[in-house]
């Protein structure tokens, strides 16, 4: 699959392309402090194959890092849920792909009453791997931001257009939600594909161990040996894109072979 890595005219803008003839759609969710730019090249390539795609801009993102401090996990999850519901009304199959915090949001959607058909997780974050994590509830009242966690990409010419600072109150909200999410992983029944980078300065190995032990069905694990945390823009992005496309086209072939059945 050919992937064009040039950004949109407004790199942080949401990207949504609905194909009326497509029975399938992919919802792409970006990470905390990030933007749709992290998924845009892959989403555009998938859309060019005739599949509906949506890359929403999550609340508090795409403007100033101070705006993110005024939002919480509940706001981000509500936005993701709303878009999943919208796609589900017009498509018989919806796959959710999430990067980092977007992967955590995808898992949260998978625990819901109306989950997506499948989850594709790229270096999902189930822990805040920082020595400051235990004091975040107090620290957020003292410090507004800390140095950025963005830009962990091996490829020298690609940018995720994320914030230059990491808002502490937003991270504290995320850390609190992660505890509940880890306890609820057993609820997920849909298939899960997990892409793990060989080098990751943001998400540590605890997340992989937790997913292996707590998901009710074993996830498919794919190693991305040439990429860092933002693998959707890195040297293995084509592997991610091709895997997503294969999931969508194979489901379409199955539906064509069994037109009276459920996908």
VEXZA-312748 format. One record per atom (N, C-alpha, C): residue number from 1; atom name; x, y, z. Coordinates in Angstrom, 2 decimals, padded with zeros to 5 digits. Example, Ala and Ser with C-alpha at 12.3 -4.5 7.8 and 13.67 -1.06 7.14 Angstrom:
2
   k  a       X       Y       Z
   1  N  013.19 -005.69  007.80
   1 CA  012.30 -004.50  007.80
   1  C  013.20 -003.30  007.80
   2  N  012.85 -002.25  007.08
   2 CA  013.67 -001.06  007.14
   2  C  012.90  000.03  007.87
! end
This chain:
263
   k  a       X       Y       Z
   1  N  000.84 -001.20  000.00
   1 CA  000.00  000.00  000.00
   1  C  000.88  001.25  000.00
   2  N  000.52  002.20 -000.82
   2 CA  001.27  003.45 -000.91
   2  C  000.76  004.43  000.15
   3  N  001.67  004.94  000.99
   3 CA  001.29  005.90  002.03
   3  C  001.98  007.22  001.74
   4  N  001.17  008.27  001.65
   4 CA  001.68  009.63  001.46
   4  C  001.74  010.28  002.84
   5  N  002.93  010.68  003.27
   5 CA  003.10  011.22  004.62
   5  C  002.97  012.74  004.69
   6  N  002.63  013.39  003.61
   6 CA  002.42  014.83  003.66
   6  C  001.19  015.13  004.52
   7  N  001.24  016.15  005.38
   7 CA  000.12  016.44  006.28
   7  C -001.03  017.16  005.57
   8  N -002.14  017.30  006.29
   8 CA -003.23  018.13  005.81
   8  C -002.80  019.59  005.82
   9  N -003.59  020.46  005.17
   9 CA -003.28  021.89  005.19
   9  C -003.30  022.42  006.62
  10  N -004.19  021.90  007.45
  10 CA -004.17  022.15  008.90
  10  C -003.85  020.81  009.54
  11  N -002.61  020.56  009.91
  11 CA -002.19  019.22  010.33
  11  C -002.97  018.62  011.49
  12  N -003.45  019.47  012.40
  12 CA -004.14  018.94  013.58
  12  C -005.65  018.81  013.40
  13  N -006.16  019.09  012.22
  13 CA -007.60  019.05  011.98
  13  C -008.11  017.61  011.95
  14  N -009.37  017.40  012.32
  14 CA -009.94  016.05  012.19
  14  C -010.04  015.66  010.72
  15  N -010.11  014.38  010.48
  15 CA -010.21  013.87  009.11
  15  C -011.31  012.82  009.09
  16  N -012.32  013.05  008.24
  16 CA -013.46  012.13  008.19
  16  C -013.90  011.98  006.74
  17  N -013.86  010.75  006.23
  17 CA -014.26  010.47  004.87
  17  C -015.17  009.25  004.87
  18  N -016.44  009.46  004.53
  18 CA -017.42  008.38  004.51
  18  C -017.65  007.94  003.08
  19  N -017.53  006.64  002.85
  19 CA -017.77  006.05  001.53
  19  C -019.16  005.42  001.57
  20  N -020.14  005.98  000.86
  20 CA -021.52  005.47  000.95
  20  C -021.64  003.97  000.65
  21  N -020.81  003.46 -000.24
  21 CA -020.92  002.05 -000.62
  21  C -020.19  001.11  000.34
  22  N -019.47  001.67  001.31
  22 CA -018.69  000.84  002.21
  22  C -019.52  000.38  003.40
  23  N -019.51 -000.92  003.64
  23 CA -020.19 -001.46  004.82
  23  C -019.31 -001.38  006.06
  24  N -018.03 -001.05  005.87
  24 CA -017.07 -001.05  006.97
  24  C -016.46  000.33  007.18
  25  N -016.05  000.58  008.41
  25 CA -015.42  001.85  008.75
  25  C -014.34  001.61  009.80
  26  N -013.37  002.51  009.81
  26 CA -012.31  002.48  010.82
  26  C -012.32  003.80  011.58
  27  N -012.37  003.70  012.90
  27 CA -012.26  004.86  013.78
  27  C -010.84  004.88  014.34
  28  N -010.11  005.96  014.08
  28 CA -008.73  006.10  014.52
  28  C -008.67  007.10  015.68
  29  N -007.99  006.73  016.77
  29 CA -007.91  007.59  017.95
  29  C -006.45  007.91  018.27
  30  N -006.16  009.21  018.40
  30 CA -004.79  009.65  018.66
  30  C -004.48  009.65  020.15
  31  N -003.23  009.93  020.49
  31 CA -002.76  009.89  021.87
  31  C -002.92  011.22  022.59
  32  N -002.65  011.20  023.88
  32 CA -002.75  012.41  024.70
  32  C -001.65  013.39  024.29
  33  N -002.02  014.64  024.19
  33 CA -001.22  015.79  023.69
  33  C -001.02  015.73  022.18
  34  N -001.47  014.65  021.53
  34 CA -001.27  014.50  020.10
  34  C -002.40  015.08  019.28
  35  N -002.57  014.56  018.06
  35 CA -003.56  015.10  017.14
  35  C -003.85  014.08  016.05
  36  N -004.86  014.32  015.21
  36 CA -005.14  013.42  014.09
  36  C -003.96  013.25  013.13
  37  N -002.99  014.14  013.19
  37 CA -001.82  014.02  012.31
  37  C -001.11  012.68  012.48
  38  N -001.19  012.10  013.66
  38 CA -000.52  010.82  013.91
  38  C -001.12  009.69  013.09
  39  N -002.40  009.81  012.74
  39 CA -003.09  008.76  012.00
  39  C -003.40  009.15  010.56
  40  N -003.30  010.43  010.24
  40 CA -003.79  010.91  008.95
  40  C -003.23  010.16  007.74
  41  N -001.90  009.95  007.62
  41 CA -001.41  009.26  006.42
  41  C -002.00  007.86  006.25
  42  N -002.10  007.10  007.34
  42 CA -002.68  005.76  007.25
  42  C -004.17  005.85  006.93
  43  N -004.89  006.74  007.60
  43 CA -006.33  006.88  007.36
  43  C -006.60  007.26  005.91
  44  N -005.81  008.18  005.37
  44 CA -006.00  008.58  003.97
  44  C -005.76  007.39  003.04
  45  N -004.74  006.60  003.32
  45 CA -004.45  005.43  002.48
  45  C -005.57  004.40  002.56
  46  N -006.12  004.19  003.74
  46 CA -007.24  003.25  003.90
  46  C -008.47  003.75  003.16
  47  N -008.74  005.05  003.26
  47 CA -009.88  005.63  002.55
  47  C -009.76  005.45  001.04
  48  N -008.55  005.59  000.52
  48 CA -008.34  005.44 -000.92
  48  C -008.62  004.02 -001.40
  49  N -008.70  003.09 -000.46
  49 CA -009.07  001.71 -000.80
  49  C -010.58  001.50 -000.75
  50  N -011.34  002.59 -000.54
  50 CA -012.79  002.50 -000.57
  50  C -013.45  002.21  000.76
  51  N -012.78  002.52  001.85
  51 CA -013.29  002.25  003.18
  51  C -013.51  003.56  003.93
  52  N -014.60  003.66  004.67
  52 CA -014.88  004.86  005.46
  52  C -013.90  004.97  006.62
  53  N -013.48  006.20  006.90
  53 CA -012.54  006.43  007.99
  53  C -012.93  007.69  008.76
  54  N -012.55  007.71  010.02
  54 CA -012.77  008.90  010.85
  54  C -011.62  009.03  011.83
  55  N -011.00  010.21  011.85
  55 CA -009.94  010.52  012.81
  55  C -010.36  011.79  013.55
  56  N -011.12  011.66  014.63
  56 CA -011.58  012.86  015.34
  56  C -010.45  013.54  016.10
  57  N -010.63  014.83  016.31
  57 CA -009.75  015.60  017.20
  57  C -010.37  015.54  018.59
  58  N -009.69  014.90  019.52
  58 CA -010.24  014.74  020.86
  58  C -010.26  016.07  021.61
  59  N -011.22  016.26  022.53
  59 CA -011.35  017.52  023.27
  59  C -010.04  017.95  023.93
  60  N -009.75  019.24  023.86
  60 CA -008.57  019.80  024.48
  60  C -007.31  019.70  023.65
  61  N -007.39  019.07  022.51
  61 CA -006.23  018.88  021.65
  61  C -006.29  019.81  020.43
  62  N -005.15  019.97  019.80
  62 CA -005.09  020.73  018.54
  62  C -005.12  022.23  018.71
  63  N -005.01  022.72  019.94
  63 CA -005.03  024.18  020.16
  63  C -003.81  024.58  021.00
  64  N -003.99  024.69  022.32
  64 CA -002.90  024.99  023.26
  64  C -002.91  023.95  024.36
  65  N -001.74  023.65  024.91
  65 CA -001.71  022.61  025.95
  65  C -002.54  023.01  027.16
  66  N -002.70  024.31  027.39
  66 CA -003.53  024.76  028.52
  66  C -004.97  024.28  028.37
  67  N -005.46  024.18  027.14
  67 CA -006.83  023.72  026.91
  67  C -007.01  022.26  027.31
  68  N -005.97  021.48  027.15
  68 CA -006.06  020.07  027.52
  68  C -006.19  019.90  029.03
  69  N -005.62  020.82  029.80
  69 CA -005.74  020.75  031.26
  69  C -007.17  020.97  031.73
  70  N -008.02  021.51  030.87
  70 CA -009.42  021.76  031.24
  70  C -010.33  020.60  030.85
  71  N -009.75  019.51  030.33
  71 CA -010.55  018.35  029.95
  71  C -010.11  017.14  030.76
  72  N -010.90  016.06  030.65
  72 CA -010.63  014.84  031.42
  72  C -010.84  013.61  030.54
  73  N -010.49  012.47  031.09
  73 CA -010.73  011.19  030.42
  73  C -012.19  011.06  029.99
  74  N -013.11  011.50  030.84
  74 CA -014.53  011.39  030.49
  74  C -014.85  012.14  029.20
  75  N -014.25  013.30  029.00
  75 CA -014.47  014.07  027.78
  75  C -013.93  013.32  026.56
  76  N -012.74  012.75  026.68
  76 CA -012.13  012.05  025.54
  76  C -012.92  010.78  025.21
  77  N -013.34  010.07  026.26
  77 CA -014.11  008.84  026.03
  77  C -015.48  009.15  025.45
  78  N -016.12  010.22  025.91
  78 CA -017.42  010.61  025.35
  78  C -017.30  010.91  023.85
  79  N -016.24  011.62  023.48
  79 CA -016.04  011.95  022.06
  79  C -015.82  010.70  021.24
  80  N -015.02  009.77  021.75
  80 CA -014.78  008.51  021.04
  80  C -016.05  007.68  020.92
  81  N -016.82  007.64  022.01
  81 CA -018.08  006.88  022.00
  81  C -019.07  007.46  021.00
  82  N -019.18  008.78  020.97
  82 CA -020.10  009.43  020.04
  82  C -019.74  009.10  018.60
  83  N -018.45  009.13  018.27
  83 CA -018.05  008.83  016.90
  83  C -018.25  007.35  016.57
  84  N -017.99  006.47  017.52
  84 CA -018.24  005.05  017.29
  84  C -019.73  004.81  017.02
  85  N -020.58  005.43  017.79
  85 CA -022.02  005.27  017.60
  85  C -022.46  005.79  016.24
  86  N -021.89  006.92  015.82
  86 CA -022.25  007.49  014.51
  86  C -021.84  006.56  013.38
  87  N -020.64  006.01  013.46
  87 CA -020.18  005.09  012.41
  87  C -020.98  003.79  012.43
  88  N -021.35  003.33  013.61
  88 CA -022.09  002.07  013.72
  88  C -023.50  002.18  013.15
  89  N -024.05  003.38  013.14
  89 CA -025.39  003.56  012.58
  89  C -025.41  003.39  011.07
  90  N -024.29  003.63  010.41
  90 CA -024.26  003.60  008.95
  90  C -023.34  002.53  008.37
  91  N -022.69  001.75  009.24
  91 CA -021.79  000.69  008.78
  91  C -022.04 -000.57  009.61
  92  N -022.00 -001.72  008.96
  92 CA -022.26 -002.98  009.67
  92  C -021.04 -003.48  010.42
  93  N -019.86 -002.95  010.09
  93 CA -018.63 -003.36  010.78
  93  C -017.78 -002.14  011.06
  94  N -017.35 -001.97  012.32
  94 CA -016.49 -000.86  012.70
  94  C -015.30 -001.39  013.49
  95  N -014.11 -001.05  013.03
  95 CA -012.88 -001.39  013.73
  95  C -012.34 -000.11  014.35
  96  N -011.88 -000.18  015.59
  96 CA -011.28  000.98  016.26
  96  C -009.79  000.75  016.38
  97  N -009.01  001.72  015.89
  97 CA -007.56  001.67  015.97
  97  C -007.09  002.82  016.86
  98  N -006.28  002.52  017.86
  98 CA -005.86  003.55  018.80
  98  C -004.37  003.53  019.05
  99  N -003.79  004.71  019.13
  99 CA -002.37  004.89  019.42
  99  C -002.23  005.44  020.84
 100  N -001.41  004.80  021.68
 100 CA -001.07  005.30  023.01
 100  C -002.35  005.50  023.84
 101  N -002.68  006.72  024.27
 101 CA -003.93  006.91  024.98
 101  C -005.11  006.53  024.11
 102  N -004.99  006.73  022.80
 102 CA -006.04  006.29  021.90
 102  C -006.26  004.79  021.98
 103  N -005.19  004.04  022.26
 103 CA -005.33  002.61  022.46
 103  C -006.09  002.30  023.74
 104  N -005.85  003.09  024.79
 104 CA -006.60  002.94  026.03
 104  C -008.07  003.25  025.81
 105  N -008.34  004.30  025.05
 105 CA -009.74  004.63  024.71
 105  C -010.39  003.51  023.92
 106  N -009.65  002.92  022.98
 106 CA -010.20  001.80  022.20
 106  C -010.56  000.64  023.12
 107  N -009.69  000.34  024.08
 107 CA -009.98 -000.72  025.03
 107  C -011.22 -000.39  025.86
 108  N -011.36  000.86  026.26
 108 CA -012.54  001.27  027.02
 108  C -013.80  001.08  026.19
 109  N -013.74  001.40  024.89
 109 CA -014.88  001.16  024.01
 109  C -015.19 -000.33  023.94
 110  N -014.15 -001.14  023.98
 110 CA -014.34 -002.59  023.92
 110  C -015.03 -003.16  025.15
 111  N -014.99 -002.44  026.27
 111 CA -015.66 -002.90  027.49
 111  C -017.12 -002.46  027.54
 112  N -017.56 -001.65  026.58
 112 CA -018.91 -001.09  026.60
 112  C -019.98 -002.06  026.17
 113  N -021.22 -001.62  026.26
 113 CA -022.36 -002.46  025.90
 113  C -022.47 -002.67  024.39
 114  N -022.00 -001.72  023.62
 114 CA -022.02 -001.86  022.16
 114  C -020.59 -001.66  021.65
 115  N -019.76 -002.66  021.81
 115 CA -018.34 -002.53  021.46
 115  C -018.13 -002.57  019.95
 116  N -016.97 -002.13  019.49
 116 CA -016.63 -002.27  018.08
 116  C -016.42 -003.74  017.74
 117  N -016.28 -004.03  016.44
 117 CA -016.10 -005.41  016.01
 117  C -014.69 -005.92  016.27
 118  N -013.73 -005.01  016.30
 118 CA -012.34 -005.40  016.49
 118  C -011.55 -004.20  016.97
 119  N -010.45 -004.47  017.68
 119 CA -009.56 -003.42  018.17
 119  C -008.17 -003.63  017.59
 120  N -007.56 -002.51  017.16
 120 CA -006.17 -002.50  016.70
 120  C -005.44 -001.50  017.58
 121  N -004.49 -001.97  018.37
 121 CA -003.82 -001.13  019.36
 121  C -002.36 -000.94  018.99
 122  N -001.93  000.32  018.97
 122 CA -000.54  000.65  018.69
 122  C  000.08  001.23  019.96
 123  N  000.97  000.49  020.58
 123 CA  001.62  000.93  021.82
 123  C  000.62  001.56  022.79
 124  N -000.43  000.83  023.14
 124 CA -001.45  001.40  024.04
 124  C -000.87  001.67  025.43
 125  N -001.42  002.68  026.09
 125 CA -000.91  003.09  027.40
 125  C -001.89  002.69  028.50
 126  N -001.50  001.73  029.32
 126 CA -002.30  001.35  030.47
 126  C -001.67  001.80  031.79
 127  N -000.50  002.42  031.70
 127 CA  000.19  002.96  032.86
 127  C  000.87  004.27  032.45
 128  N  001.03  005.17  033.40
 128 CA  001.89  006.33  033.23
 128  C  003.24  005.94  033.81
 129  N  004.20  005.66  032.95
 129 CA  005.50  005.16  033.41
 129  C  006.40  006.32  033.80
 130  N  006.12  006.86  034.98
 130 CA  006.89  007.99  035.50
 130  C  006.95  007.89  037.02
 131  N  008.07  008.26  037.62
 131 CA  008.15  008.27  039.09
 131  C  007.21  009.28  039.72
 132  N  006.68  010.21  038.94
 132 CA  005.77  011.22  039.46
 132  C  004.32  010.73  039.55
 133  N  004.03  009.55  038.99
 133 CA  002.65  009.07  038.92
 133  C  001.95  009.06  040.28
 134  N  002.55  008.56  041.35
 134 CA  001.83  008.52  042.64
 134  C  001.44  009.88  043.18
 135  N  002.17  010.92  042.80
 135 CA  001.88  012.25  043.34
 135  C  001.10  013.13  042.37
 136  N  000.65  012.58  041.26
 136 CA -000.07  013.39  040.27
 136  C -001.31  014.08  040.86
 137  N -002.12  013.42  041.70
 137 CA -003.29  014.10  042.25
 137  C -002.96  015.39  043.01
 138  N -001.77  015.43  043.63
 138 CA -001.34  016.64  044.34
 138  C -000.58  017.57  043.42
 139  N  000.27  016.98  042.60
 139 CA  001.13  017.76  041.71
 139  C  000.32  018.64  040.75
 140  N -000.85  018.18  040.33
 140 CA -001.65  018.94  039.37
 140  C -002.10  020.29  039.93
 141  N -002.11  020.42  041.26
 141 CA -002.50  021.68  041.88
 141  C -001.31  022.63  042.05
 142  N -000.13  022.11  041.76
 142 CA  001.09  022.89  041.98
 142  C  001.80  023.21  040.67
 143  N  001.81  022.26  039.76
 143 CA  002.53  022.40  038.49
 143  C  001.55  022.22  037.34
 144  N  001.52  023.16  036.42
 144 CA  000.57  023.10  035.31
 144  C  001.02  022.13  034.21
 145  N  002.33  022.05  033.98
 145 CA  002.81  021.20  032.90
 145  C  004.24  020.73  033.17
 146  N  004.62  019.69  032.44
 146 CA  005.99  019.16  032.50
 146  C  006.47  019.03  031.06
 147  N  007.76  018.72  030.85
 147 CA  008.27  018.60  029.48
 147  C  007.47  017.61  028.64
 148  N  007.45  017.83  027.35
 148 CA  006.63  017.06  026.42
 148  C  007.03  015.60  026.38
 149  N  006.02  014.74  026.16
 149 CA  006.25  013.31  025.93
 149  C  006.15  012.99  024.44
 150  N  005.92  014.01  023.62
 150 CA  005.67  013.80  022.19
 150  C  006.96  013.63  021.40
 151  N  006.79  013.24  020.15
 151 CA  007.89  013.21  019.20
 151  C  008.78  011.99  019.26
 152  N  008.33  010.90  019.89
 152 CA  009.15  009.69  019.96
 152  C  009.00  008.91  018.66
 153  N  009.73  009.35  017.63
 153 CA  009.66  008.78  016.28
 153  C  011.09  008.56  015.79
 154  N  011.38  007.38  015.27
 154 CA  012.72  007.11  014.75
 154  C  012.96  007.80  013.42
 155  N  011.94  007.88  012.59
 155 CA  012.11  008.50  011.28
 155  C  012.36  009.99  011.44
 156  N  013.39  010.54  010.82
 156 CA  013.77  011.93  011.07
 156  C  012.88  012.98  010.41
 157  N  012.02  012.59  009.49
 157 CA  011.30  013.59  008.69
 157  C  009.79  013.60  008.95
 158  N  009.35  013.05  010.05
 158 CA  007.91  012.99  010.31
 158  C  007.58  013.59  011.67
 159  N  006.41  014.22  011.74
 159 CA  006.01  014.98  012.93
 159  C  004.57  014.66  013.28
 160  N  004.29  014.48  014.57
 160 CA  002.92  014.18  014.99
 160  C  002.14  015.43  015.39
 161  N  002.77  016.61  015.33
 161 CA  002.10  017.88  015.64
 161  C  001.40  017.81  017.00
 162  N  002.17  017.47  018.02
 162 CA  001.66  017.38  019.38
 162  C  002.08  018.61  020.18
 163  N  001.55  018.71  021.39
 163 CA  001.87  019.85  022.25
 163  C  003.33  019.84  022.69
 164  N  003.85  021.05  022.90
 164 CA  005.24  021.19  023.34
 164  C  005.38  021.02  024.85
 165  N  004.26  020.91  025.57
 165 CA  004.26  020.65  027.02
 165  C  003.21  019.57  027.31
 166  N  003.40  018.88  028.42
 166 CA  002.45  017.85  028.86
 166  C  001.66  018.37  030.05
 167  N  000.36  018.59  029.92
 167 CA -000.45  019.14  031.01
 167  C -000.63  018.12  032.14
 168  N -000.32  018.52  033.34
 168 CA -000.32  017.60  034.47
 168  C -001.72  017.18  034.88
 169  N -002.67  018.10  034.90
 169 CA -004.04  017.74  035.30
 169  C -004.63  016.71  034.34
 170  N -004.36  016.86  033.05
 170 CA -004.86  015.90  032.07
 170  C -004.23  014.52  032.27
 171  N -002.93  014.51  032.53
 171 CA -002.24  013.24  032.78
 171  C -002.78  012.59  034.06
 172  N -003.07  013.39  035.08
 172 CA -003.62  012.84  036.33
 172  C -004.97  012.19  036.08
 173  N -005.79  012.82  035.26
 173 CA -007.09  012.24  034.93
 173  C -006.92  010.91  034.19
 174  N -005.98  010.88  033.26
 174 CA -005.71  009.67  032.50
 174  C -005.21  008.55  033.42
 175  N -004.31  008.87  034.31
 175 CA -003.76  007.87  035.23
 175  C -004.86  007.26  036.11
 176  N -005.78  008.09  036.57
 176 CA -006.88  007.60  037.39
 176  C -007.78  006.65  036.60
 177  N -008.06  007.00  035.35
 177 CA -008.91  006.15  034.51
 177  C -008.23  004.83  034.17
 178  N -006.92  004.84  034.04
 178 CA -006.20  003.62  033.70
 178  C -006.42  002.52  034.74
 179  N -006.52  002.89  036.01
 179 CA -006.72  001.90  037.06
 179  C -008.02  001.13  036.83
 180  N -009.10  001.85  036.56
 180 CA -010.39  001.20  036.31
 180  C -010.34  000.37  035.04
 181  N -009.71  000.92  034.01
 181 CA -009.64  000.21  032.73
 181  C -008.90 -001.12  032.87
 182  N -007.81 -001.12  033.60
 182 CA -007.06 -002.38  033.79
 182  C -007.93 -003.44  034.46
 183  N -008.79 -003.03  035.38
 183 CA -009.67 -003.97  036.08
 183  C -010.79 -004.48  035.17
 184  N -011.11 -003.72  034.11
 184 CA -012.24 -004.07  033.25
 184  C -011.84 -004.80  031.97
 185  N -010.56 -005.07  031.79
 185 CA -010.11 -005.67  030.53
 185  C -010.78 -007.01  030.24
 186  N -011.14 -007.76  031.27
 186 CA -011.76 -009.07  031.08
 186  C -013.09 -008.98  030.34
 187  N -013.70 -007.79  030.32
 187 CA -014.99 -007.61  029.66
 187  C -014.87 -007.62  028.13
 188  N -013.70 -007.41  027.61
 188 CA -013.52 -007.28  026.16
 188  C -013.61 -008.65  025.51
 189  N -014.52 -008.79  024.57
 189 CA -014.72 -010.06  023.88
 189  C -014.32 -010.02  022.41
 190  N -014.19 -008.83  021.85
 190 CA -013.86 -008.74  020.42
 190  C -012.37 -009.03  020.21
 191  N -011.97 -009.38  018.99
 191 CA -010.56 -009.65  018.70
 191  C -009.70 -008.40  018.92
 192  N -008.49 -008.61  019.40
 192 CA -007.56 -007.52  019.66
 192  C -006.23 -007.82  018.97
 193  N -005.76 -006.87  018.17
 193 CA -004.43 -006.94  017.58
 193  C -003.58 -005.89  018.25
 194  N -002.41 -006.28  018.70
 194 CA -001.54 -005.41  019.49
 194  C -000.20 -005.24  018.78
 195  N  000.11 -004.00  018.38
 195 CA  001.37 -003.68  017.73
 195  C  002.30 -003.04  018.75
 196  N  003.49 -003.60  018.89
 196 CA  004.42 -003.16  019.93
 196  C  005.75 -002.77  019.30
 197  N  006.19 -001.54  019.55
 197 CA  007.45 -001.06  018.99
 197  C  008.65 -001.64  019.73
 198  N  009.73 -001.80  018.99
 198 CA  010.96 -002.31  019.59
 198  C  011.57 -001.35  020.57
 199  N  011.40 -000.05  020.32
 199 CA  011.90  000.99  021.23
 199  C  010.76  001.97  021.52
 200  N  010.50  002.19  022.78
 200 CA  009.38  003.06  023.15
 200  C  009.76  003.82  024.41
 201  N  009.86  005.13  024.30
 201 CA  010.23  005.96  025.45
 201  C  009.03  006.43  026.25
 202  N  007.82  006.05  025.83
 202 CA  006.60  006.52  026.50
 202  C  005.89  005.40  027.25
 203  N  005.70  004.27  026.59
 203 CA  004.97  003.14  027.18
 203  C  005.94  002.01  027.47
 204  N  005.94  001.54  028.72
 204 CA  006.83  000.46  029.13
 204  C  006.21 -000.91  028.94
 205  N  006.93 -001.98  029.26
 205 CA  006.48 -003.35  029.02
 205  C  005.35 -003.82  029.92
 206  N  005.03 -003.06  030.97
 206 CA  003.94 -003.48  031.86
 206  C  002.62 -003.60  031.12
 207  N  002.39 -002.70  030.16
 207 CA  001.13 -002.74  029.43
 207  C  000.97 -004.06  028.68
 208  N  002.00 -004.49  027.99
 208 CA  001.94 -005.76  027.26
 208  C  001.66 -006.92  028.21
 209  N  002.35 -006.95  029.34
 209 CA  002.13 -008.04  030.29
 209  C  000.69 -008.02  030.82
 210  N  000.16 -006.84  031.07
 210 CA -001.21 -006.73  031.58
 210  C -002.21 -007.20  030.56
 211  N -002.05 -006.81  029.31
 211 CA -002.99 -007.23  028.28
 211  C -002.94 -008.74  028.08
 212  N -001.76 -009.31  028.11
 212 CA -001.64 -010.76  027.95
 212  C -002.34 -011.51  029.07
 213  N -002.29 -010.98  030.29
 213 CA -002.82 -011.71  031.43
 213  C -004.29 -011.44  031.70
 214  N -004.80 -010.28  031.28
 214 CA -006.15 -009.91  031.70
 214  C -007.20 -009.93  030.59
 215  N -006.81 -009.91  029.33
 215 CA -007.81 -010.02  028.27
 215  C -008.40 -011.42  028.28
 216  N -009.69 -011.52  027.98
 216 CA -010.37 -012.82  028.01
 216  C -009.95 -013.72  026.86
 217  N -009.47 -013.13  025.77
 217 CA -008.95 -013.91  024.66
 217  C -007.57 -013.37  024.28
 218  N -006.68 -014.25  023.92
 218 CA -005.30 -013.87  023.67
 218  C -005.21 -012.90  022.49
 219  N -004.52 -011.77  022.65
 219 CA -004.39 -010.83  021.53
 219  C -003.36 -011.33  020.51
 220  N -003.55 -010.90  019.27
 220 CA -002.52 -011.11  018.27
 220  C -001.46 -010.04  018.47
 221  N -000.21 -010.42  018.59
 221 CA  000.87 -009.47  018.88
 221  C  001.81 -009.38  017.68
 222  N  002.04 -008.15  017.23
 222 CA  002.91 -007.89  016.08
 222  C  004.02 -006.95  016.53
 223  N  005.25 -007.34  016.29
 223 CA  006.40 -006.52  016.67
 223  C  006.74 -005.52  015.57
 224  N  007.02 -004.30  015.98
 224 CA  007.44 -003.24  015.07
 224  C  008.89 -002.90  015.41
 225  N  009.79 -003.61  014.81
 225 CA  011.19 -003.56  015.24
 225  C  011.92 -002.28  014.84
 226  N  011.39 -001.55  013.87
 226 CA  012.10 -000.37  013.37
 226  C  011.48  000.94  013.84
 227  N  010.54  000.85  014.77
 227 CA  009.77  002.04  015.15
 227  C  009.85  002.33  016.64
 228  N  009.56  003.59  016.95
 228 CA  009.44  004.02  018.34
 228  C  007.96  004.20  018.67
 229  N  007.64  005.02  019.68
 229 CA  006.29  005.07  020.20
 229  C  005.24  005.45  019.15
 230  N  005.47  006.51  018.41
 230 CA  004.48  006.97  017.43
 230  C  004.69  006.16  016.13
 231  N  004.42  004.88  016.22
 231 CA  004.72  003.97  015.12
 231  C  003.87  004.23  013.89
 232  N  002.75  004.90  014.05
 232 CA  001.88  005.20  012.91
 232  C  002.52  006.16  011.92
 233  N  003.58  006.84  012.35
 233 CA  004.32  007.75  011.46
 233  C  005.76  007.28  011.26
 234  N  006.05  006.09  011.71
 234 CA  007.44  005.66  011.75
 234  C  007.74  004.63  010.65
 235  N  008.86  003.95  010.80
 235 CA  009.36  003.08  009.75
 235  C  008.50  001.85  009.48
 236  N  007.63  001.48  010.42
 236 CA  006.76  000.32  010.24
 236  C  005.31  000.70  009.99
 237  N  005.05  001.94  009.63
 237 CA  003.66  002.38  009.43
 237  C  002.96  001.57  008.36
 238  N  003.71  001.15  007.33
 238 CA  003.09  000.36  006.27
 238  C  002.58 -000.98  006.79
 239  N  003.28 -001.55  007.77
 239 CA  002.84 -002.82  008.37
 239  C  001.50 -002.63  009.07
 240  N  001.35 -001.52  009.78
 240 CA  000.09 -001.22  010.47
 240  C -001.03 -001.01  009.46
 241  N -000.77 -000.21  008.44
 241 CA -001.79  000.10  007.43
 241  C -002.24 -001.16  006.70
 242  N -001.30 -001.99  006.30
 242 CA -001.65 -003.20  005.56
 242  C -002.44 -004.18  006.43
 243  N -002.12 -004.24  007.71
 243 CA -002.86 -005.11  008.62
 243  C -004.31 -004.64  008.77
 244  N -004.49 -003.33  008.91
 244 CA -005.85 -002.79  009.02
 244  C -006.63 -003.05  007.73
 245  N -006.00 -002.80  006.60
 245 CA -006.68 -003.02  005.32
 245  C -007.06 -004.49  005.16
 246  N -006.18 -005.38  005.54
 246 CA -006.48 -006.81  005.43
 246  C -007.69 -007.19  006.29
 247  N -007.80 -006.60  007.47
 247 CA -008.94 -006.88  008.33
 247  C -010.24 -006.42  007.68
 248  N -010.18 -005.27  007.01
 248 CA -011.40 -004.74  006.40
 248  C -011.78 -005.52  005.14
 249  N -010.80 -005.84  004.31
 249 CA -011.10 -006.52  003.04
 249  C -011.45 -007.99  003.28
 250  N -010.81 -008.64  004.24
 250 CA -011.14 -010.04  004.51
 250  C -012.56 -010.16  005.07
 251  N -012.96 -009.18  005.88
 251 CA -014.33 -009.18  006.39
 251  C -015.33 -008.99  005.25
 252  N -014.95 -008.15  004.27
 252 CA -015.81 -007.94  003.11
 252  C -015.96 -009.19  002.28
 253  N -014.85 -009.93  002.11
 253 CA -014.91 -011.18  001.35
 253  C -015.77 -012.21  002.06
 254  N -015.65 -012.26  003.39
 254 CA -016.47 -013.20  004.16
 254  C -017.94 -012.88  004.04
 255  N -018.26 -011.58  004.07
 255 CA -019.65 -011.15  003.93
 255  C -020.20 -011.51  002.56
 256  N -019.36 -011.32  001.52
 256 CA -019.81 -011.65  000.16
 256  C -020.07 -013.14  000.00
 257  N -019.29 -013.96  000.71
 257 CA -019.48 -015.40  000.62
 257  C -020.64 -015.91  001.44
 258  N -021.15 -015.06  002.36
 258 CA -022.26 -015.44  003.22
 258  C -023.20 -014.26  003.38
 259  N -023.87 -013.85  002.27
 259 CA -024.65 -012.61  002.29
 259  C -025.80 -012.60  003.27
 260  N -026.24 -013.77  003.70
 260 CA -027.37 -013.80  004.64
 260  C -026.94 -013.84  006.08
 261  N -025.63 -013.92  006.31
 261 CA -025.15 -014.06  007.68
 261  C -024.58 -012.78  008.24
 262  N -024.18 -012.86  009.48
 262 CA -023.57 -011.72  010.15
 262  C -022.07 -011.70  009.88
 263  N -021.49 -010.51  009.74
 263 CA -020.04 -010.41  009.53
 263  C -019.29 -010.99  010.71
! end
